Amino acid sequence: MLVTLKNILRIAEARGCAVGSFNTPNMATLRAVLQAAEELGEPVVVMHAQIHEEMGLCKMEEIVPVMRLLADRASVPVCVHLDHGTDLSYLRWGLDLGCTSVMYDGSALDPETNCANTCIAREISLRCGASLEAEIGSMGARESAVSGNTDESLFTDPADAEAFVNRTGVDALACAFGTAHGLYVKQPKLDFERLAKIRSIVNVPLVMHGGSGVSTDDYRKVISLGIRKINYYTYMAKAGGAAVQELSDQMFFHDIEITATEAMKQNAKSAMAVFGGRDPQP
């Protein structure tokens, strides 16, 4: 059930919950996430990030067709999303390969350039019938970085968010209010008041990046304040690694993959359950 991000966010809005959005840089993570979603009956977003290629994890032309194939066969709605695309040409390529949604990340640029490039990304995505997410403010470090984002100067200004959405026409807005990518060195302190203000004046679904490692209570709070998509990867990948460490020395590579996939599936299921308004899975 291959769908756009806009369609899947309508489901989340109607239910008053959030949809889980998971980086899937290889077959093990992709299978883990889709199996978790199907077992729970939850819609899900699977993502390829531009940084995956820089990290040597996978190439977009290899993984996106597989993501589309498995998404189309799934029994739940699945969006195939390009995450943190920093180059417009890379976004265009992702759409050509079949992504049903893209995120343009111009957060490192000056505000005017970010806005102008996001408008171009909007035109590109519209021509392909795809959705567009963009970011204002900054989550700081990207994947695989030990993080603790307390620099409020990087947080999203509500007035800037309103102007940005009105000018660009994006389908979803990623905003910074205290989360960061990677492993947290301490429990993140989230600016709920800022998030509530953004929600009150911005008329599109809001996205939380750096969603791993947040407490269940804080997940529920941000969802009540309008977060409709939560990006999640680091702690799922960590769960897979921890499970492999418990294997004996007498093992084959397929044992490693099967063990890691099962552990990541269980971790993803627990996250999806919370995002969907259920109790965490045991």
Buried (B, 14 or more C-beta within 10 A) or exposed (E): BBBBBBBBBBBBBEEEBBBBBBBBBBBBBBBBBBBBBBBBEBBBBBBBBBBBBEEEBBEBEEBBEBBBEBBEEBEBBBBBBBBBBBEBEBBBBBBEBBBBBBBBBBBEBEBEEBBBBBBBBBEBBEEBEBBBBBBBBBBBBBBBEEBBBEEEEBBBBBEBBBBBBEEBBBBBBBBBBBBBBBBBEEEBEBBBEBBBBBBEEBEBBBBBBBBBBBEEEBBBBBBBBBBBBBBBBBBBBBBBEEBBEEEEEEEEEEEBBEBBBBBBBBBBBBBBBBBBEBEEBE
